[in-house]
Amino acid sequence: MKVILFNKPQDGYFWLTNFQTGYPISSGLPTKINSKGEIAPGSEFLEIDGSTTFLFLTAEHLFQALKYTQDKLDTDLIRKIIKSSTPDEARKIGQKVGRKDWVEPENYRLNAMRFVLRRKFGLIGGKYVKNDLGEKLIKTGDSILVENAGKRDKFWGNGEEKNGINGIIDEQKGKNLLGKLLEEIRSIIRIKTESKSTSRPLPPSINSFPDSKFSTSSSQNPIFPYNDSNPKEEKNFLLKEKNNRLKYLNERLNKQIIYLILIVAFIIFNN
């Protein structure tokens, strides 16, 4: 079986990481997420400056912001994360909350990553909203996805260079949970795009992997960020998300135009 190693731009699969730019995510910040990466019943959406929906430049921006919706609530840091210009900057700000602060008892770190990946690859409100990254993920087929992060990440990555290159992950070295979650998301998208949902079974939940301490108790009702049974609400949300993306692209275009004007003015002035 084919193995895809991803971590660096030169790998050709950098878009599988949370650091890929060019694909902003419009999302709210829920206060409760279940183990399927869906909004749990009773969840509220964090409101900042009168808004409950925000545009995150990358998946890493959203992931880091989710750290501050729980016990470590800090709207000032969330603002800084949202406004940060690069995923590295967002991560640096977000690291004020350490790994040990949000692993137990509710396994929020894993649930938050599932939530982020659902938004990134087009799983919205229990449905698949076709997007470029979701289609690229499907095209990886049944390949084993391994975040080749090396020693710097034993949780999300493989923990050691080339661990898993033969398709077998040595979890004593690294769990590769990001790779496994991506495979899980891929299977969900595939099922939703095929006519017969029984044609391809879902992979085992990460909750069932050896040595995993993650809870499986959760509601099965996907409710982010609208009720599937309400087409009008669904349509309004998708329209809002589209407008947010257009706004982001327009802002980038305006900055590029201003930059070009300044260059032309500089050239004219110096001539």
Buried (B, 14 or more C-beta within 10 A) or exposed (E): EEBBBBBEEEBEBBBBBBBBEEBBBBBBBBBBBBBBBBBBEEBEBBEBEEEBBBBBBBBBBBBBBBBBBBEEEBBEBBBBBBEBEBBEBBBBBBEEBEEEBBBEEBBBBBBBBBBBBBBBBBBBBBEBBEBEBBEEBBEBEEBBBBBBBBEEBBBBBBBBEEBBBEEEBEBEBBBBBBBBBBBBBBBBBBBBEEEEEEEEEEBEBBBEBEEBEBBEEBBEBBBBBBBBEEEEBBEEBBEEBEEBBEEBEEEEEEEEEEEEEEEEEEEEEEE
